[in-house]
Amino acid sequence: MSEAVKSLTCIFTKNIWQLFILVFLLQGCGLLLSIFAPNQYEGKVIKVADGDSITILYEGKELRIRLAEIDAPERGQPLWRKSREILADYVAGKEVTVEEFDVDQYGRVVGHVYLGDLWVNGELVRGGYAYVYPKYAVSKKLYEFEKDAQGNKAGIWKLPKKERIKPWVWRNNKNDR
């Protein structure tokens, strides 16, 4: 075998192995992506508990959902009823899609709720019926929606400042009593 043929064979063999390794790695990445992809649930909303919690019927079972990255006024706070009512107007009795973000200490799926293409979590913040929950929020869009709601004095933002107690502060104060 000539040196030229040996060189070409060596290059070809080396390239085949590199290609094989590349394909293997890419398939592995795809597998990893599917492992870390969020769970998705589709179901009919059968209960709206408050301004950031719903229950859907998923595969014949009730699945409790806590809307991710937001926090709506608590029972007893100004606009808590309105916040629940607005969420109910969006989703009660309707088919929604929930993209899992986390699972909380109560076993609820913490997720982003969609009514078709409408991102319900974002709409609640945009309308001033929920705050961005900075402890858990990662979406820059939610902060933009909140800033717009503040500027437009929408929902909670039209209340006097002393009445705008963030729900997580309200809960902590309530627990201190």
N, C-alpha and C positions, 0 to 999 in steps of 0.2 A: 504494500500500500504506500502510495506516495505521501510526502509530507503535507502537501496541499489537502489531500483527502483526509488525512489524520486530523489536520487543523479544523477543517470544516465539520468533521464528525464530532470533535471535541466541543466546538462552539454550539453545534446543533443540540448535542446531548445536554450541555450546560443550560441552554435556553429552554429546552423542554422541561428540565427540572425546575427552573425558575418560574416558568409558566404554571406548572403543576402546583408549586407552593403558593403562588399568587391566587390561583383559583381556589385552593383549599382555604387560604386565609379569608378570602372574600366570602366564601360560603359560611365560614365560621362567624364572620362579622354579621352576616344576615341572621344566623341563628341567634347570636347574642342580641341583636336588635329585636327579634321577635320575643325573646325571653324578657327583655326590659320594656317592651311596649306596654302601654297602660291597658288594663282590662276595660272593656266597653260593655255597657249594659243598656238594653233597650227595653222600655216597658211603659205601661200606663201609670200615670200619677194617680194614686188612690187616696193620698192624704197630704195636706200641707199643714205641718205642725206649727211653723212660725215663719219668719221672713227668710230663713236660710236652711230650713230642713223640710224634706219631703219623704214620702214613701212611695215606691213604685212596685208594681206587680211584675216580677221578672221570673220567667220560667215557672209560673204558678206559685211563686213564693214572694212574700213581702220583703223588700229590700229597703232599708232605711238609708237615706242619702243626706249628707251634710254638704252644702254648697262650698266648694273650695275657695280659699283666699279672701273670703268676704265675711263680714260679721254684721248681722242685722240687729236692730234694737231689740232688747229683751222685754219680756212681759213686764208691764209696769212703767216702761220708759215711753217718752213721747214718740209717737208714730209707730209703735210696735204693731198695733192692729193694722195700720195702713200698709206697713211693710209686708205683713203676712197676706193681706188682701191683694196687693200688687203681684206677689209671687203666685198666688192662687189664680189671678186673672191670666197670667202667662201659661201656667202648666196644669191646673186642676183638670183631671179627666182626660188629659191629652197624652199622646205617645211622645216620650222624650228619649234622648240618648245621653248617657252619663259616661264620661271618660274618667276613670279612677285616677285620683291624684295621690291618695293615701287611704288608710283605714284608721279611724280614731280610737281612743281608749274605750269607747262605748260599743265598738264593733260596727259603727256606721261606715259606709263607703263615703269618703270625702272626695267629691268630684266636681267636674265642670259639666253643667247641664245645658243641653242644646235642644231647642225646639226647631227642628229643621236646621237651618243655618244660623239661627238666632242664638247667641251665647247669653243665656239667662243670667248667669253670675254678673257679667258685664253690664247688662241692662239694668239690674238692680242698683249697681253703683252709679251708673250714668244718670238714673232717675233720682238719685239721692235717697234711696230706700235701704241702702246698706253701705257700710264703711269698707274700705280696703283693710284687711286684717294683716298689719305689717309683720306680725310674728311668723306668718305662713305665706305671705304673698310673694310671688316671683314674677307675676305678669306686669310688665311696664304699662301695658294698655289699661289695666285697671286703675293705675295711678293717674293716667291721663283722663280717664272717665271721671274719677273723683275730683280732680282739679276743675274740670268743666262743670260738674255739678255744683261745686262750691261757687264758682264764678257766676253761675246762673241762679244761685240760691234755690236749688231744687231740693225738694223733700226735706231731709234733716237739716240741710244747710240754710233753710229759711228760718229755723228756730233761733231764738236768742242763744248766744254762745254758752251761757250758764246751763241751758237745757240740753246742749249737745255733749252728753257724756258718752264716751265710746263704750260699747257693750262690754268689752273685756275689763274696763275700769269699773263699770257698774257691777259686774259679777264679783270682782275682787272686793269692792266696797260692801256689797251685800253679804259676802262671806265673812267680812270683818265684824259685822254687827252681832 
